[in-house]
């Protein structure tokens, strides 16, 4: 419906969208804003005027009051006032500004009227007691003076004098106001010291007045803590410890002028230690905790150095001060009492330090001062750590030089025969043990010296600390239950520090156990076999060793197979998330309070158990003290799962390779960022990457426990099981490289025209029998790691003709066996063997191979030194490459499962896995020298028992002589001798051997002979070996097992096992009647009655190897086979070693069969008999 407005005219269309004039709303808004701005300007002007008027009035009032006060007291005056009134003091405090230099002068002027250093019965003492207004005014003056002295510069003589006068007043006034000895007071004192108060005193004051000046500083420290104060004395000491003893660099800023020995005599040490126990240590930083620790040790055990007359005068000034009172000496502190007080005092401090370390290492941009070994797992041992300050290290080292360690040993072993109901004994013992363990965990630089002191320590009843600790361990419930099973160990390790208070006895037992294990691990390093079995109370009996090994086996088992349950006590985040979110910030999940002990981690316990078990197993291998089969753990069941373990190893290798790639990528990224960012940002990333590596290793230990056991504790499993795992490792590696199916590869060699899918192209080499090694080196050295792939050999005889034979494996076996025989051959160019023999006819790399360069001495006269050095360097590199190739040959034999007849020295075999895994310390010692050089070993053993005069007559130094045989055409025999003197340590030829350092000499001689000598040759061989066989695979075997892996068992051949695993062909095939052919029956009867050497000759004739496979003849591939070769009885047996086939004619009798078989087996005619 349309609306009619009442007009017939057309309405106008009005559009306001383009209106340019301001609307009324906008105008109103602008007017309001202007009015508001005007009001704010007026209010601001009013406030400014008010503030200024207030300031002006206050300034005017202060100026007027200053003038009134100056007139009333006569300031400034040449002489200070002799008296004061409460009114004048109140007037001064009403206008005084502590930051104003003139007001500071007025403060110094008025405090001269106080005679605070008079006897306590002086006027101020009476006024304080009778007048509360006066007491309030002095308290206000005290606080103003604290602010004033904090702002005064000590760089000028005038202001330095003012600061010292104020400090003198404060130190005396605080004796009347003990409640003022708070943290602010001690912060003021430490602030002055940090600003260089003492150095400036030395600069501005002559020596004759310096003592009185330093006495002011000393009394400002001592008088607030004087023994006469009773009510607030504990609180004053607590504030002193919290502020003063956590200040950095007091050793340079204070102790250089006022020795610690002076302070120790003037303070109450018992009260000081009690105050430290009441401290809130969690509020301190790790740096402050370290300084507190070092200062407490310095106050208690600082060595008594000669004190100068200047320092004695300083001490006398304080001792004679009327406000100082001597400490109560009714309870004197002897060294034993101090030890009993210090250990419980420092334990909470070290606990807090451990917590702080963990918190800091979890933060990417902060780094701990001294991270403990507990943060480094079994695989992470090479982290770069900052050392604590030099003063901290010196105090901790000084602690070990005092009688503290002997007292600590007494505390550790204190009355261990007393029943456990003696609560005080348990507390003292546990505190001493915890403190010792903390020192070992947190301060790595103390480890060697502390271990030495503890190892030599004896208790009051003349028992060694090691023996006493074992008695305590043996009596503990945890150890007894841990010997029998896993449950007690698991429950103990799951304890956290929060729960440790509820189960204190169990946590205490674990402290004792871990301390004993750590010390016992050290004892296994320093004791040789003779001492291990005969060193009095430091040696354990056979039954004790069995209990210990059982406990350690169960402990190691738990640390491998129960990682998630133990670690889950603190972290709810699964370790797998580390790999799903690689870009986020990482948090350290490893617990550092395992068994309820701060600083103890699961990797540290695992590493400790492994080190002891491996050490004991090596001793047991040398000299049996445990029953056969004792080392095996039936709980680790690998039956039917060896291939799974091999797959775990493959996954671990892939994870580590990906980790290395990520780390290299992050390093390159860091390098790029470093171009545009500061160096500090790069340093901040390093702890984060270290935590990532730690987490990854912990994760690998959690997901691959069986593999970890096999690599670190292989003797838990039977040898045959480990050999099966070793072969599975190789099969997986072959599959990864595309050479897994060897039968398929052999088929490709038989029918080279048929292209077999999945086969690897072969490497072919032509080898002359009269130059076997040189041809092998020329043909195959360049292959590098590819040498593990299939290779084809064609032999050429001495007449230049190629020998017949299809290389399906047998020719390769003969080739490798012949090259291995070159290990002890002499280099044709220099007549020097690559390997040399021990007295037991075992071989190892010739240590003098490189030392005898550059060769002929007669050439020296006509050649420049640089030319000879270059020639020698080229020759040395060539020799090392040849030794590396020999390492590959041995690796190829092991890779292909080919046994070779070569025996390596034990000490050399020990290096095969450890050196290539980055562990230069392979644990070689004087015991390993016994089989290497028995005469040298006997001499070193005798040296341990010689008296001082006999050692002096021997005229030994820390150097050793090497006699080299060098080619010299001028010598009648063409060879001359050269004596080279090698220092065992820097300047060793000038250091005589004495009774005090002979153990070090024995250790260094053993280390040089077994590890340092010939290191380049050894590393070259191991480099070649590791390119074929992973060192981790070899870590499953000890030295004797490695030798078995290389050369097989020396046990007689099992003919029944061979017969059971033999395949027959031709008319020899067993039919439905299951009966063997008559010739086959004769063959087995003949073979069984042969001598062992003839049996091995026959086996070598057929398989090219004289020893049985490690896993029995069922693992021989291809199987041992016999095929009919006709009825000609004049024909000799022949073989195809490539397929382990014996072609046996049908002989009429056993006599003929035996004659023909032995003739063929001993002919040695190569493959022409095939």
Residue pairs with C-beta under 8 A, 6 or more apart in sequence:
5 11
61 95
62 95
62 97
65 91
65 94
65 95
66 95
66 106
68 91
69 75
69 88
69 91
69 92
69 95
69 106
70 76
70 106
72 88
72 91
73 81
73 84
73 88
73 109
73 110
74 81
75 106
75 109
76 105
76 109
77 109
80 109
80 112
80 113
81 109
81 110
81 112
81 113
82 113
83 113
84 110
84 113
84 114
86 131
86 133
86 134
86 137
88 110
89 110
89 137
89 141
90 137
92 106
92 107
92 110
93 137
93 140
93 141
93 144
95 103
96 103
96 106
96 107
96 144
97 103
98 104
98 107
98 144
98 145
98 147
98 148
98 151
99 147
99 148
99 151
103 148
104 148
104 152
104 162
105 162
107 141
107 144
107 145
107 148
107 166
108 162
108 165
108 166
111 141
111 145
111 165
111 166
111 169
112 165
114 124
114 169
114 173
115 122
115 123
115 124
116 122
116 124
116 169
116 172
116 173
116 175
116 176
116 323
117 168
117 172
117 321
117 322
117 323
118 124
118 322
119 322
120 322
120 323
124 138
124 176
125 176
127 134
127 135
128 134
128 135
128 138
128 176
138 173
138 176
138 177
139 177
139 180
142 170
142 173
142 174
142 177
142 180
143 180
145 166
145 169
145 170
146 170
146 184
146 185
146 188
148 166
149 163
149 166
149 167
149 170
149 188
149 192
150 188
150 191
150 192
152 159
152 162
152 163
152 166
153 159
154 160
154 163
154 192
154 195
154 196
154 197
154 200
155 196
155 200
157 204
160 197
160 200
160 201
160 204
163 192
163 197
164 201
164 213
164 216
167 189
167 192
167 216
167 217
167 220
168 216
168 219
168 220
170 185
170 188
170 220
171 216
171 219
171 220
171 223
171 224
172 219
172 223
172 323
173 180
174 180
174 181
174 185
174 223
174 224
175 223
175 224
175 226
175 228
175 229
175 323
178 224
178 229
178 231
178 232
178 233
178 236
179 232
181 224
181 225
181 232
181 235
181 236
181 239
181 240
182 239
183 239
183 242
183 243
185 224
185 239
186 239
186 240
186 242
186 243
186 244
187 243
189 217
189 220
189 221
189 244
190 243
190 244
190 247
193 217
193 247
193 250
193 253
193 254
194 247
194 249
194 253
196 253
197 217
198 214
198 217
198 253
198 254
198 256
198 257
198 258
199 253
201 210
201 213
201 214
201 257
202 210
202 257
205 213
207 310
210 310
211 310
211 313
211 314
211 317
212 317
214 257
214 258
214 314
215 314
215 317
215 318
217 254
217 258
218 258
218 262
218 263
218 266
218 314
218 317
218 318
219 317
219 318
219 321
219 324
221 240
221 244
221 263
222 263
222 266
222 267
222 318
222 324
223 321
223 323
223 324
224 236
224 240
225 233
225 236
225 237
225 240
225 267
225 268
225 271
226 323
226 324
226 325
227 233
227 268
227 325
227 326
227 327
227 328
228 325
229 236
233 271
234 271
234 274
234 275
234 278
237 268
237 271
237 272
237 274
237 275
238 275
238 278
238 279
240 272
240 275
241 272
241 275
241 276
241 279
241 292
242 279
242 280
244 250
245 276
245 291
245 292
245 295
245 296
246 284
246 288
246 289
246 291
246 292
247 291
248 287
248 288
248 291
248 389
249 389
249 391
250 291
250 295
251 391
255 298
258 311
258 314
259 305
259 307
259 311
260 298
260 299
260 302
261 302
261 304
261 305
261 307
262 307
262 311
262 314
262 315
263 299
264 299
264 300
264 302
265 315
266 315
266 318
266 319
266 324
267 299
267 327
268 327
268 328
269 299
269 300
269 333
269 338
270 331
270 333
270 341
272 296
272 299
273 296
273 300
273 341
273 342
273 345
274 341
274 345
276 292
276 296
276 345
276 346
276 349
277 344
277 345
277 348
279 292
279 348
279 349
281 289
281 292
281 348
281 349
281 351
281 352
282 352
282 355
284 292
284 352
284 356
285 356
286 353
286 356
286 357
286 360
286 368
286 369
287 369
289 349
289 352
289 353
289 356
290 353
290 369
290 370
290 388
290 389
290 392
291 389
291 392
292 349
293 346
293 349
293 350
293 353
293 392
293 395
293 396
294 389
294 391
294 392
294 395
294 396
295 395
296 342
296 345
296 346
296 349
297 342
297 395
297 396
297 398
297 399
298 395
300 338
300 342
301 338
301 342
301 398
301 399
301 402
301 404
302 395
302 398
303 398
303 401
303 402
307 315
318 324
319 326
333 341
335 402
335 403
335 404
335 407
336 407
336 410
338 404
338 407
339 404
339 407
339 408
339 410
339 411
339 432
340 407
340 411
340 428
340 431
342 404
342 435
343 408
343 411
343 431
343 432
343 434
343 435
344 427
344 431
346 435
346 438
347 431
347 434
347 435
347 438
350 435
350 438
350 439
350 442
350 598
350 599
351 438
351 497
351 598
353 442
354 372
354 438
354 441
354 442
354 592
354 593
354 598
354 599
355 598
356 368
357 368
357 370
357 371
357 372
357 375
357 442
357 592
357 599
358 375
358 588
358 592
360 366
360 367
360 368
361 367
361 368
361 371
361 375
361 588
361 687
361 691
362 587
362 588
362 691
363 687
364 585
364 586
364 684
364 685
364 687
364 688
365 684
366 687
367 386
367 683
367 686
367 687
368 385
368 386
369 386
369 387
369 388
370 385
370 386
370 387
370 388
370 442
370 443
370 444
371 383
371 385
372 441
372 442
372 444
372 599
373 441
373 444
373 604
374 441
374 592
374 599
374 600
374 601
374 603
374 604
375 383
375 588
375 590
375 592
375 601
375 694
376 383
376 603
376 604
376 694
377 590
377 601
377 603
377 604
377 606
377 607
377 694
377 697
377 698
377 701
378 603
378 606
378 607
378 610
378 697
378 701
378 712
379 697
379 700
380 603
380 690
380 693
380 694
380 697
382 918
383 690
384 686
385 444
387 393
387 445
388 443
393 445
396 439
396 443
396 445
396 446
397 445
397 446
397 449
399 405
400 446
400 449
400 450
400 453
405 450
405 453
405 454
405 457
406 457
408 432
408 435
408 436
408 457
409 454
409 457
409 458
409 459
409 465
410 459
410 460
411 428
411 429
411 431
411 432
412 429
412 432
412 433
412 436
412 465
412 468
412 469
412 515
413 429
413 459
413 463
413 465
413 468
413 469
413 472
414 425
414 428
414 429
414 432
415 422
415 425
416 429
416 468
416 471
416 472
418 425
420 426
420 505
426 508
429 472
430 508
430 511
433 508
433 511
433 512
433 515
434 511
434 597
436 450
436 454
436 515
437 511
437 514
437 515
437 518
437 597
437 599
437 600
438 598
438 599
439 446
439 450
440 446
440 447
440 450
440 451
440 515
440 518
441 599
441 600
441 604
442 599
451 519
451 522
454 465
454 519
455 465
455 466
455 519
455 522
455 523
455 526
455 538
457 464
457 465
458 464
458 465
459 465
459 468
463 537
464 536
464 537
464 538
465 519
466 516
466 519
466 520
466 523
466 537
466 538
467 537
467 538
469 512
469 515
469 516
469 519
470 516
470 520
470 540
470 544
472 512
472 516
473 479
473 512
473 513
473 516
474 480
474 544
474 547
476 509
476 512
476 513
477 488
477 506
477 509
478 488
478 489
478 492
478 506
478 509
478 510
478 513
479 509
479 513
479 547
479 551
481 487
481 488
481 489
482 488
482 489
482 492
482 551
482 554
482 555
483 547
483 550
483 551
483 554
485 554
486 554
486 557
486 558
486 562
489 551
489 554
489 555
489 558
490 558
490 562
490 565
490 566
491 506
492 506
492 509
492 510
492 595
493 558
493 559
493 562
493 566
493 594
493 595
493 602
493 605
494 565
494 566
494 569
495 503
495 506
495 507
495 510
495 594
495 595
495 596
496 569
496 570
496 591
496 593
496 596
497 593
497 596
497 597
497 598
499 596
500 507
500 593
500 596
500 597
503 596
506 596
507 595
507 596
507 597
510 595
510 596
510 597
511 595
511 597
514 595
514 597
514 600
514 605
514 608
517 552
517 608
517 609
517 612
518 608
520 548
520 612
521 608
521 611
521 612
521 615
523 538
524 532
524 611
524 612
524 615
524 616
524 619
525 615
525 925
526 999
527 535
527 538
528 925
528 926
528 927
529 619
529 622
529 623
529 927
530 941
531 538
531 539
532 539
532 619
533 539
533 623
533 625
540 548
542 625
542 626
545 616
545 625
545 626
546 626
546 630
549 613
549 616
549 626
549 630
549 631
552 609
552 612
552 613
553 613
553 631
553 633
553 716
555 605
555 609
556 606
556 609
556 610
556 613
556 709
556 713
557 633
557 635
557 636
557 709
558 566
559 566
559 602
559 605
559 606
559 609
560 606
560 701
560 705
560 708
560 709
561 705
563 602
563 698
563 701
563 702
563 705
564 702
566 591
566 594
566 602
567 575
567 589
567 590
567 591
567 602
567 698
567 702
569 591
570 589
570 591
570 593
571 589
571 591
573 587
573 589
575 589
575 695
575 698
575 699
575 702
576 699
578 586
578 692
578 695
578 696
578 699
579 699
582 662
585 688
586 688
586 691
586 692
586 695
587 691
588 691
588 694
588 695
589 695
589 698
590 601
590 602
590 603
590 694
590 695
590 698
591 601
591 602
592 598
592 599
592 600
592 601
593 599
593 600
594 600
594 601
594 602
594 605
595 605
602 698
603 697
603 698
603 701
606 701
610 712
610 713
613 713
614 712
614 713
614 923
615 923
617 631
617 715
617 1038
618 923
618 1038
619 625
619 927
620 626
620 631
621 1038
621 1039
621 1040
622 927
631 715
631 716
632 715
632 716
632 717
632 718
633 716
633 717
636 706
636 709
636 716
636 717
638 645
638 706
638 717
638 721
638 725
639 721
641 706
642 721
642 724
642 725
642 728
643 728
644 706
645 706
645 707
645 710
645 725
645 728
646 725
646 728
646 729
646 731
646 732
647 732
648 703
648 704
648 706
648 707
649 704
649 707
649 729
649 732
649 1032
649 1033
650 732
650 736
651 703
651 704
652 700
652 704
652 707
653 1030
655 696
655 700
656 696
656 700
659 693
659 696
663 689
663 693
666 685
666 689
670 682
670 685
673 681
673 682
674 682
700 708
701 708
709 716
709 717
710 717
710 722
710 725
710 1036
711 1032
711 1035
711 1036
712 1035
714 722
714 1035
714 1036
714 1037
714 1038
715 1038
719 1037
719 1041
719 1044
720 1110
720 1111
722 1036
722 1037
722 1041
723 1045
723 1110
723 1111
724 1111
725 1036
726 1033
726 1036
726 1037
726 1045
727 897
727 1111
727 1115
729 1030
729 1033
730 895
730 897
730 1033
731 740
733 788
733 1030
734 740
734 742
737 760
737 788
737 789
738 758
738 759
738 760
739 745
739 760
739 789
739 790
741 758
741 759
742 790
742 809
742 1117
744 756
744 758
744 759
745 756
745 759
745 760
745 762
745 790
746 808
746 809
746 1138
747 754
747 756
748 754
748 756
748 759
748 762
749 762
749 792
749 806
749 807
749 808
750 806
750 808
760 789
760 790
762 789
762 790
762 791
762 792
763 780
763 783
763 786
763 787
763 789
763 790
763 791
763 792
764 791
764 792
764 793
764 794
765 775
765 776
765 779
765 780
765 791
765 792
765 793
765 794
766 775
766 779
766 794
766 796
766 802
767 775
767 776
767 779
767 793
767 794
767 795
767 796
767 815
768 775
768 795
768 796
769 795
769 796
769 797
769 798
769 818
769 1166
770 798
772 815
772 818
772 819
772 822
773 819
773 822
773 825
776 815
776 819
776 885
776 889
777 882
777 885
780 787
780 791
780 885
780 888
781 881
781 885
783 789
784 1027
785 1027
785 1028
787 888
787 892
787 1027
787 1028
788 891
788 892
788 895
788 1027
788 1028
791 812
792 807
793 807
793 811
793 812
793 815
794 802
794 803
794 807
795 802
795 803
795 805
795 811
795 814
795 815
795 1166
795 1167
796 802
796 803
797 803
797 1166
803 1166
803 1167
803 1168
804 1167
804 1168
804 1170
805 811
805 1136
805 1137
805 1138
805 1167
805 1170
806 1136
806 1138
807 1138
808 1136
808 1138
808 1139
809 896
809 1118
809 1137
809 1138
809 1139
810 1103
810 1104
810 1136
810 1137
810 1138
810 1139
810 1140
810 1167
811 1137
811 1138
811 1167
812 896
812 898
813 896
813 898
813 1103
813 1104
813 1105
813 1137
814 1104
814 1137
814 1166
814 1167
816 889
816 892
816 893
816 896
816 898
816 900
817 898
817 900
817 901
817 1104
817 1105
819 886
819 889
820 889
820 890
820 893
820 900
820 901
820 902
821 902
822 834
822 886
823 834
823 835
823 843
823 886
823 902
824 833
824 834
824 835
824 836
824 837
824 843
825 833
825 834
826 832
826 833
827 833
827 834
827 879
827 882
830 852
830 855
830 967
831 967
832 846
832 848
832 849
832 852
833 846
834 845
834 846
834 849
834 879
834 882
834 883
834 886
835 843
835 844
835 845
835 846
836 843
836 844
836 845
836 846
836 847
837 843
838 844
838 905
838 931
838 932
838 933
839 931
839 933
839 934
840 905
840 931
841 903
842 903
842 904
842 905
842 906
842 931
843 902
843 903
843 904
843 905
843 908
844 904
844 905
844 907
844 908
844 1014
844 1018
845 883
845 908
845 1014
845 1017
845 1018
845 1020
845 1021
846 1014
846 1017
847 1013
847 1014
847 1017
848 962
848 964
848 965
848 1014
849 879
849 883
849 1014
849 1017
850 876
850 879
850 880
850 1016
850 1017
851 962
851 964
851 980
852 964
852 965
852 966
852 967
852 978
853 872
853 875
853 876
854 860
854 868
854 869
854 871
854 872
854 875
855 872
855 875
855 966
855 967
856 967
856 968
856 969
857 966
857 967
857 968
857 970
857 976
858 968
858 969
858 970
859 868
860 868
880 1016
880 1017
880 1020
881 1020
883 1017
883 1020
883 1021
883 1024
884 1020
884 1021
884 1023
884 1024
885 1024
886 1021
886 1024
887 1020
887 1021
887 1022
887 1023
887 1024
887 1025
887 1026
887 1027
888 1024
888 1025
888 1027
888 1028
889 1024
890 900
890 902
890 1024
890 1025
890 1046
891 1024
891 1025
891 1026
891 1027
891 1028
891 1029
892 898
892 1028
893 899
893 900
893 1046
894 1028
894 1029
894 1045
894 1046
895 1028
895 1029
897 1109
897 1115
897 1117
898 1105
899 1046
899 1047
899 1048
899 1105
899 1107
899 1109
899 1110
900 1046
900 1047
900 1105
901 1047
901 1106
901 1107
902 1046
902 1047
903 1043
903 1047
904 1042
904 1043
904 1046
905 931
905 932
906 928
906 931
906 1039
906 1040
907 924
907 928
907 929
907 931
907 932
907 1010
907 1039
908 1018
909 1039
909 1042
909 1043
910 922
910 923
910 924
910 928
910 1039
911 922
911 1011
911 1018
911 1022
912 1022
912 1025
912 1031
912 1034
912 1042
913 1031
913 1032
913 1034
913 1035
914 921
914 922
914 923
914 1031
914 1035
915 922
915 1018
915 1019
915 1022
915 1031
916 1022
916 1023
916 1025
916 1026
916 1031
917 1031
917 1032
917 1035
920 1011
922 1011
924 1006
924 1007
924 1010
924 1011
925 1003
925 1006
926 937
926 940
926 941
926 1002
926 1003
926 1006
928 1006
928 1010
929 936
929 937
929 940
929 1006
929 1009
929 1010
930 937
932 1009
932 1010
933 1009
936 1005
936 1009
940 1002
940 1005
940 1006
943 951
943 954
943 993
943 998
943 1001
943 1002
944 998
944 999
944 1002
946 954
946 995
946 998
947 995
948 994
948 995
951 993
951 994
951 995
951 998
952 992
952 994
954 993
955 992
956 992
956 993
956 1001
957 988
957 989
957 990
957 991
957 992
957 993
958 983
958 984
958 985
958 988
958 989
958 991
958 993
958 1001
958 1004
959 981
959 982
959 983
959 984
959 988
959 989
960 981
960 982
960 984
960 1005
960 1008
961 979
961 980
961 981
961 982
962 979
962 980
962 981
962 982
962 1013
963 977
963 978
963 979
964 977
964 978
964 979
964 980
965 975
965 976
965 977
965 978
966 975
966 976
966 977
966 978
967 974
967 975
968 974
968 975
968 976
970 976
981 989
982 1008
983 989
984 1001
984 1004
984 1005
984 1008
985 991
985 1004
988 1004
991 997
993 1001
1022 1031
1034 1042
1037 1045
1044 1110
1045 1110
1047 1107
1048 1105
1048 1107
1048 1108
1048 1109
1048 1110
1049 1107
1049 1108
1049 1110
1052 1092
1052 1095
1053 1092
1053 1095
1053 1096
1053 1099
1053 1108
1054 1108
1054 1112
1054 1113
1055 1084
1055 1087
1055 1088
1055 1095
1057 1108
1057 1112
1057 1113
1057 1114
1058 1099
1058 1108
1058 1113
1058 1120
1059 1084
1060 1113
1060 1114
1061 1112
1061 1113
1061 1114
1061 1116
1061 1119
1061 1120
1062 1113
1062 1119
1062 1120
1062 1121
1062 1122
1063 1119
1063 1120
1063 1121
1063 1122
1064 1070
1064 1076
1064 1077
1064 1080
1064 1121
1064 1122
1064 1123
1065 1121
1065 1122
1065 1123
1065 1124
1065 1141
1066 1123
1066 1124
1067 1077
1067 1124
1068 1076
1068 1077
1068 1079
1068 1080
1068 1122
1068 1123
1068 1124
1068 1144
1070 1076
1076 1084
1079 1144
1079 1146
1079 1147
1079 1153
1080 1122
1082 1147
1082 1149
1082 1150
1082 1153
1083 1122
1083 1144
1083 1153
1083 1157
1085 1150
1086 1150
1086 1153
1086 1154
1086 1157
1087 1095
1087 1098
1090 1098
1090 1154
1090 1158
1094 1158
1094 1161
1096 1106
1096 1107
1097 1106
1097 1158
1097 1161
1097 1162
1098 1157
1098 1158
1098 1161
1099 1105
1099 1106
1099 1107
1099 1108
1100 1106
1100 1161
1101 1133
1101 1135
1101 1142
1101 1160
1101 1161
1102 1120
1102 1135
1102 1137
1102 1140
1102 1141
1102 1142
1103 1116
1103 1120
1103 1137
1103 1140
1104 1137
1109 1115
1109 1116
1113 1119
1113 1120
1116 1140
1118 1139
1118 1140
1118 1141
1119 1140
1120 1140
1120 1142
1121 1139
1121 1140
1121 1141
1121 1142
1122 1141
1122 1142
1122 1144
1123 1141
1123 1142
1123 1143
1123 1144
1124 1143
1124 1144
1124 1145
1124 1146
1125 1131
1125 1133
1125 1134
1125 1143
1125 1144
1125 1145
1126 1145
1126 1146
1127 1145
1127 1146
1128 1145
1129 1145
1129 1146
1129 1147
1129 1148
1129 1152
1131 1145
1131 1156
1132 1156
1132 1159
1132 1160
1132 1163
1132 1169
1133 1142
1133 1143
1133 1144
1133 1145
1133 1156
1133 1157
1133 1160
1134 1143
1134 1160
1134 1169
1134 1170
1135 1141
1135 1142
1135 1143
1135 1169
1135 1170
1136 1143
1136 1170
1137 1167
1137 1170
1145 1156
1147 1153
1147 1156
1160 1169
1163 1169
